[in-house]
Amino acid sequence: MTGPRIWLVLLLWFPAALWAGPQVLRVATYNVENYLDAPSGTRHAKPPEAAAKVRQSILALHPDVIALQEVGSSNVLLELQAGLKSAGLDLPFWERVAGFDTNIHVCVLSRFPIVARHPHTNESFLLDGRRMAVSRGFAEVEIQVNPAYAFTLIAAHLKSRRPSPLADEEEWRYEEAVALRAVIDARLAAKPEQDLVVLGDLNDNKDSKPVRAILGQGAARLFDTRPAERNGDDDTKREAGHETRRVTWTHYYATEDVYSRIDYILLNHAMHRHWLAGETYILASPNWGLASDHRPLIAGFAVPDR
């Protein structure tokens, strides 16, 4: 859908209340761990009680836009969308990227219209003399929040930390990170002042080679929102040169019995101007692990209304 047809849809869809005053936009990301309606490869279907906990977690966040990782078919995505709507959270606009990995996918659900889509499904790289593909691709969408404001969202799910017989998993993840950074740089070159959110499961810590590649350098460096639990901690305990000791882990890796922060919401300079630190957090809820081995995180933004 392009040109006049897009704006006709927007004029019919946006109620006057959406631009009657300042808006808080809430953007989330959540790896929902094998959200499948049937077994696929070595992955099992999502048990009903786990799927219900995923819905409960998303409802607790009440996002306007959410990026999802490890979603199976379009049917299961639409079932999740319908389940959220029946519980009071209507996210009618969606995107699902079909990458090289046919079992799990990167998806986006949005309250607001998706007015442009640029799925990245053919990125590849050479590793140890072998041509390899970015497994899950990258979702890139432009979302029209109100008639005066739109932003671009790029969602990713990089190679896991599980060893592979094909290549070293860290080098594989680094090459995917380089490909993601190329997508980011292309977007910023095309629209330098475009508000940009880059988010998803990057499967590595902030000081790792892959994440450093995505963050970039200089004026194009992305800002890490670093969501934390809303558990009463504040920012007062800080060591020189280090972040505060707030609870920020997003993933539990059972093989090594390790909790780590590998899911991110990153912003370019333009988007950072709208960021609301007080509306940015990790959901901490009882029995969180029933839903997924990841916890969802969300960031808030005060967006222009005119």
PLY file of the C-alpha trace (Angstrom):
ply
format ascii 1.0
element vertex 306
property float x
property float y
property float z
element edge 305
property int vertex1
property int vertex2
end_header
0.00 0.00 0.00
1.58 3.30 -1.08
0.93 6.97 -1.66
-2.62 8.34 -1.32
-4.04 4.96 -0.25
-1.86 4.94 2.89
-3.02 8.37 3.94
-6.65 7.51 3.28
-6.28 4.54 5.63
-4.55 6.71 8.23
-7.23 9.40 8.13
-9.95 6.79 8.55
-8.10 4.87 11.27
-6.68 7.54 13.58
-9.32 8.73 16.05
-9.07 12.38 17.07
-8.10 11.33 20.61
-4.76 10.03 19.37
-3.51 13.51 18.56
-5.47 15.51 21.12
-2.45 15.76 23.43
1.03 14.38 24.17
1.38 10.63 23.74
3.47 8.05 25.53
4.56 5.37 23.08
5.52 2.00 24.59
7.77 -0.34 22.59
8.64 -3.85 23.83
10.61 -6.93 22.84
10.11 -10.52 23.95
11.68 -13.83 22.94
8.72 -16.15 23.49
10.75 -19.40 23.23
9.37 -21.78 20.62
5.92 -20.24 20.29
4.87 -22.98 17.89
1.49 -24.63 17.29
3.16 -27.88 16.13
6.59 -29.49 16.53
9.15 -28.20 14.02
12.60 -29.74 13.64
13.94 -30.27 17.16
11.54 -27.72 18.64
8.40 -28.69 20.53
4.99 -27.06 20.28
4.22 -24.46 22.96
2.17 -26.00 25.79
-1.16 -24.20 26.41
-0.16 -23.11 29.92
3.09 -21.60 28.59
1.23 -19.79 25.81
-1.21 -18.41 28.37
1.69 -17.10 30.47
3.17 -15.39 27.38
-0.15 -13.61 26.81
-0.34 -12.67 30.49
3.17 -11.19 30.36
2.43 -9.12 27.25
-0.84 -7.90 28.75
1.02 -6.80 31.88
3.30 -4.62 29.73
0.42 -3.33 27.55
2.75 -2.27 24.71
1.78 -0.22 21.68
4.37 -2.09 19.60
6.10 -5.38 20.44
8.81 -7.30 18.60
8.65 -11.06 19.12
11.30 -13.70 18.53
10.90 -17.48 18.11
7.38 -17.39 16.68
6.31 -20.23 14.40
3.65 -19.99 11.69
1.54 -17.00 10.71
-1.43 -18.86 12.16
0.09 -19.04 15.63
1.02 -15.35 15.47
-2.55 -14.46 14.54
-3.87 -16.68 17.34
-1.65 -14.80 19.80
-2.87 -11.51 18.35
-6.51 -12.61 18.73
-5.92 -13.81 22.29
-4.45 -10.44 23.26
-7.36 -8.61 21.63
-9.94 -10.68 23.49
-8.18 -9.69 26.73
-8.25 -5.98 25.86
-4.99 -5.38 23.98
-5.66 -4.76 20.28
-2.52 -4.88 18.11
-4.12 -5.18 14.66
-1.06 -4.54 12.47
1.63 -7.19 12.11
4.77 -8.26 10.32
6.44 -11.68 10.16
9.84 -12.17 8.54
10.60 -15.54 6.99
14.37 -15.99 7.05
16.64 -18.96 6.33
15.47 -20.69 9.53
11.99 -21.97 8.67
11.15 -23.02 12.25
11.13 -19.73 14.14
10.63 -16.14 13.02
10.98 -12.50 14.00
7.60 -10.76 14.20
6.09 -7.39 15.09
2.64 -6.58 16.46
1.52 -2.95 16.49
-1.38 -0.84 17.67
-0.50 1.67 14.97
-0.41 1.23 11.18
2.73 -0.18 9.57
3.18 2.16 6.60
6.41 0.70 5.18
8.02 -2.74 5.30
11.60 -3.60 4.41
12.19 -7.24 5.43
15.81 -8.35 5.27
15.80 -12.04 4.42
18.76 -12.49 2.04
21.70 -11.13 4.05
24.66 -13.48 3.93
28.37 -13.59 4.77
31.50 -15.68 4.33
32.71 -17.60 7.37
35.61 -20.05 7.13
35.18 -20.09 3.37
31.51 -21.02 3.59
28.66 -18.77 2.41
26.14 -18.55 5.26
22.82 -16.76 5.68
21.53 -14.63 8.54
19.29 -17.29 10.06
16.22 -15.31 11.09
16.59 -12.21 8.94
15.70 -8.76 10.25
12.32 -7.05 10.38
12.37 -3.37 9.41
9.07 -1.46 9.57
7.97 2.15 9.70
5.12 2.77 12.12
2.80 5.80 11.95
1.95 6.64 15.55
-0.15 9.71 14.75
-0.53 12.00 11.73
2.50 14.01 12.86
4.87 11.25 13.95
6.38 8.00 12.64
9.42 5.97 13.62
11.40 3.06 12.22
11.81 -0.22 14.11
14.40 -2.89 13.29
13.98 -6.22 15.10
16.56 -9.01 15.20
17.31 -12.42 16.68
20.97 -13.31 16.32
22.61 -16.74 16.41
22.28 -18.45 19.78
25.20 -19.31 22.05
24.68 -23.02 21.45
27.63 -24.64 19.64
27.13 -25.58 16.00
28.99 -28.08 13.79
28.81 -25.55 10.93
30.92 -22.78 12.44
32.05 -21.12 15.64
28.90 -19.72 17.19
30.48 -16.44 18.37
31.99 -15.67 14.96
28.68 -16.61 13.34
26.85 -14.21 15.68
29.43 -11.50 15.00
28.92 -11.77 11.24
25.15 -11.51 11.75
25.77 -8.46 13.94
27.87 -6.85 11.19
25.03 -7.50 8.73
22.55 -5.92 11.16
24.77 -2.87 11.60
24.88 -2.51 7.80
21.07 -2.42 7.76
21.13 0.23 10.51
23.71 2.33 8.67
21.73 2.12 5.43
18.60 3.35 7.20
20.43 6.22 8.88
22.10 7.19 5.60
18.76 7.25 3.81
17.00 9.18 6.59
19.56 10.71 8.98
16.90 12.31 11.21
14.56 9.30 11.28
13.74 8.14 14.80
15.06 4.57 15.04
14.61 1.73 17.54
16.75 -1.41 17.19
15.67 -4.23 19.47
15.49 -7.95 20.01
17.48 -10.94 21.20
21.14 -10.28 20.38
22.29 -13.37 22.30
25.36 -11.73 23.83
26.44 -9.29 26.54
27.03 -5.59 26.02
30.83 -5.81 25.98
30.88 -8.65 23.44
32.24 -8.23 19.94
28.82 -8.71 18.28
26.98 -6.18 20.46
29.78 -3.63 20.15
29.48 -3.95 16.37
25.74 -3.22 16.54
26.14 -0.27 18.90
28.58 1.38 16.50
30.75 4.42 17.10
30.69 8.20 16.96
27.58 10.13 15.98
25.90 6.96 14.71
26.40 5.06 17.98
23.20 3.61 19.42
22.11 4.31 22.97
21.41 1.33 25.25
18.25 1.92 27.32
19.27 -0.85 29.78
15.84 -1.67 31.26
15.78 -2.99 34.83
13.27 -4.52 37.22
10.84 -2.23 39.01
11.72 -3.70 42.38
12.44 -0.60 44.42
16.10 -0.25 43.48
17.34 3.21 42.52
20.41 4.56 40.73
22.39 5.53 43.81
24.77 2.55 44.00
27.24 3.21 41.22
30.90 2.35 40.88
33.23 4.55 38.86
33.05 3.60 35.20
30.25 1.06 35.74
26.48 0.91 35.49
24.33 0.80 38.60
23.64 -2.56 40.24
19.99 -2.70 39.25
18.60 -6.10 38.18
18.78 -6.19 34.39
19.06 -9.87 33.37
16.73 -10.96 30.57
17.61 -14.63 29.96
18.28 -17.86 31.82
20.65 -20.30 30.11
19.97 -23.65 31.79
23.02 -25.44 30.34
25.39 -23.16 32.28
22.92 -22.09 35.00
23.55 -18.46 34.05
21.31 -15.37 34.10
22.42 -12.68 31.66
21.31 -9.58 29.75
21.13 -10.48 26.07
17.91 -8.71 24.98
18.11 -5.01 24.13
16.21 -1.87 23.18
18.66 0.46 21.43
18.03 3.98 20.11
19.62 6.34 17.66
20.28 9.92 18.72
16.99 11.23 17.29
14.89 8.63 19.13
16.83 9.10 22.35
15.45 12.65 22.63
11.97 11.16 23.23
13.05 8.43 25.65
11.37 8.19 29.07
13.66 6.38 31.52
10.83 6.06 34.04
8.71 4.15 31.52
11.50 1.68 30.70
11.78 -1.62 32.58
11.97 -5.41 32.58
8.83 -7.25 33.60
9.44 -9.18 36.83
6.51 -11.49 37.51
5.93 -14.73 39.45
6.52 -17.90 37.43
8.01 -15.89 34.56
9.91 -19.00 33.37
6.68 -20.83 32.54
6.32 -18.56 29.51
9.89 -18.46 28.18
13.56 -18.59 29.09
13.57 -14.82 28.43
11.85 -11.95 30.21
10.16 -9.15 28.23
11.40 -5.56 28.33
9.75 -2.28 27.38
10.75 1.35 26.78
8.56 4.46 26.83
8.78 7.56 24.65
7.09 10.95 24.68
6.27 11.41 21.00
5.34 14.63 19.20
1.65 15.16 18.52
2.04 17.96 15.99
0 1
1 2
2 3
3 4
4 5
5 6
6 7
7 8
8 9
9 10
10 11
11 12
12 13
13 14
14 15
15 16
16 17
17 18
18 19
19 20
20 21
21 22
22 23
23 24
24 25
25 26
26 27
27 28
28 29
29 30
30 31
31 32
32 33
33 34
34 35
35 36
36 37
37 38
38 39
39 40
40 41
41 42
42 43
43 44
44 45
45 46
46 47
47 48
48 49
49 50
50 51
51 52
52 53
53 54
54 55
55 56
56 57
57 58
58 59
59 60
60 61
61 62
62 63
63 64
64 65
65 66
66 67
67 68
68 69
69 70
70 71
71 72
72 73
73 74
74 75
75 76
76 77
77 78
78 79
79 80
80 81
81 82
82 83
83 84
84 85
85 86
86 87
87 88
88 89
89 90
90 91
91 92
92 93
93 94
94 95
95 96
96 97
97 98
98 99
99 100
100 101
101 102
102 103
103 104
104 105
105 106
106 107
107 108
108 109
109 110
110 111
111 112
112 113
113 114
114 115
115 116
116 117
117 118
118 119
119 120
120 121
121 122
122 123
123 124
124 125
125 126
126 127
127 128
128 129
129 130
130 131
131 132
132 133
133 134
134 135
135 136
136 137
137 138
138 139
139 140
140 141
141 142
142 143
143 144
144 145
145 146
146 147
147 148
148 149
149 150
150 151
151 152
152 153
153 154
154 155
155 156
156 157
157 158
158 159
159 160
160 161
161 162
162 163
163 164
164 165
165 166
166 167
167 168
168 169
169 170
170 171
171 172
172 173
173 174
174 175
175 176
176 177
177 178
178 179
179 180
180 181
181 182
182 183
183 184
184 185
185 186
186 187
187 188
188 189
189 190
190 191
191 192
192 193
193 194
194 195
195 196
196 197
197 198
198 199
199 200
200 201
201 202
202 203
203 204
204 205
205 206
206 207
207 208
208 209
209 210
210 211
211 212
212 213
213 214
214 215
215 216
216 217
217 218
218 219
219 220
220 221
221 222
222 223
223 224
224 225
225 226
226 227
227 228
228 229
229 230
230 231
231 232
232 233
233 234
234 235
235 236
236 237
237 238
238 239
239 240
240 241
241 242
242 243
243 244
244 245
245 246
246 247
247 248
248 249
249 250
250 251
251 252
252 253
253 254
254 255
255 256
256 257
257 258
258 259
259 260
260 261
261 262
262 263
263 264
264 265
265 266
266 267
267 268
268 269
269 270
270 271
271 272
272 273
273 274
274 275
275 276
276 277
277 278
278 279
279 280
280 281
281 282
282 283
283 284
284 285
285 286
286 287
287 288
288 289
289 290
290 291
291 292
292 293
293 294
294 295
295 296
296 297
297 298
298 299
299 300
300 301
301 302
302 303
303 304
304 305
